[in-house]
Amino acid sequence: MNNILVQQVVAGIAVKDHQVLLVKAKHGIATPGGKVGITESFTEALAREVFEETGLKVLRVGRFMGVDVQPTYHCHVFAMEVS
């Protein structure tokens, strides 16, 4: 059995007035998000990452949209409302 740890990552999708919140990333543009700390919940990590990347506060984390399962990470995607 292979005991490789898989990094947990979060990303948030915020849409307001038909516009999607995006940030600059290494590979172009992306939705805000990042790694989940060992003591953080997904919600806490999402709020922290969004603030670090945009200066915006997450007002509400909404519906779970899905998970992108990759060999080295799992990215959990949530709808969110920011201000």
WOVENWO-V671107 format. One record per residue. N is the residue number from 0. PSI is psi in whole degrees, -180 to 180 (* if undefined). D_CENTER is the distance of its C-alpha to the mean C-alpha in Angstrom with 2 decimals. Layout:
n->N psi->PSI d_center->D_CENTER
n->N psi->PSI d_center->D_CENTER
This chain:
n->0 psi->136 d_center->29.67
n->1 psi->122 d_center->26.90
n->2 psi->50 d_center->24.95
n->3 psi->129 d_center->22.12
n->4 psi->137 d_center->19.05
n->5 psi->125 d_center->15.79
n->6 psi->134 d_center->12.74
n->7 psi->132 d_center->9.93
n->8 psi->150 d_center->6.39
n->9 psi->153 d_center->3.07
n->10 psi->148 d_center->1.72
n->11 psi->142 d_center->4.35
n->12 psi->117 d_center->7.90
n->13 psi->125 d_center->10.62
n->14 psi->130 d_center->14.17
n->15 psi->130 d_center->17.23
n->16 psi->43 d_center->20.72
n->17 psi->22 d_center->19.73
n->18 psi->141 d_center->17.42
n->19 psi->135 d_center->13.76
n->20 psi->122 d_center->11.75
n->21 psi->157 d_center->11.29
n->22 psi->158 d_center->11.49
n->23 psi->138 d_center->13.85
n->24 psi->170 d_center->12.90
n->25 psi->-39 d_center->15.46
n->26 psi->11 d_center->16.06
n->27 psi->-111 d_center->16.14
n->28 psi->157 d_center->13.45
n->29 psi->169 d_center->9.83
n->30 psi->151 d_center->7.16
n->31 psi->148 d_center->5.62
n->32 psi->-175 d_center->3.18
n->33 psi->-164 d_center->5.46
n->34 psi->145 d_center->7.93
n->35 psi->125 d_center->8.79
n->36 psi->157 d_center->12.25
n->37 psi->-29 d_center->15.22
n->38 psi->5 d_center->16.05
n->39 psi->150 d_center->12.74
n->40 psi->168 d_center->11.62
n->41 psi->-42 d_center->8.18
n->42 psi->-45 d_center->8.86
n->43 psi->-44 d_center->10.20
n->44 psi->-41 d_center->7.60
n->45 psi->-46 d_center->5.10
n->46 psi->-43 d_center->8.48
n->47 psi->-48 d_center->9.55
n->48 psi->-42 d_center->7.13
n->49 psi->-43 d_center->7.57
n->50 psi->-44 d_center->11.17
n->51 psi->-39 d_center->11.71
n->52 psi->-26 d_center->10.74
n->53 psi->-19 d_center->12.36
n->54 psi->2 d_center->14.52
n->55 psi->152 d_center->13.46
n->56 psi->139 d_center->13.26
n->57 psi->117 d_center->11.19
n->58 psi->-36 d_center->14.28
n->59 psi->133 d_center->13.16
n->60 psi->124 d_center->10.45
n->61 psi->-140 d_center->12.15
n->62 psi->139 d_center->12.67
n->63 psi->123 d_center->10.89
n->64 psi->-23 d_center->10.98
n->65 psi->-179 d_center->11.25
n->66 psi->134 d_center->10.54
n->67 psi->108 d_center->11.25
n->68 psi->115 d_center->13.81
n->69 psi->164 d_center->15.01
n->70 psi->-35 d_center->17.80
n->71 psi->-8 d_center->16.02
n->72 psi->158 d_center->12.44
n->73 psi->118 d_center->10.79
n->74 psi->114 d_center->7.32
n->75 psi->121 d_center->6.76
n->76 psi->131 d_center->5.92
n->77 psi->147 d_center->7.02
n->78 psi->150 d_center->9.35
n->79 psi->160 d_center->9.64
n->80 psi->130 d_center->12.57
n->81 psi->163 d_center->12.78
n->82 psi->* d_center->16.00
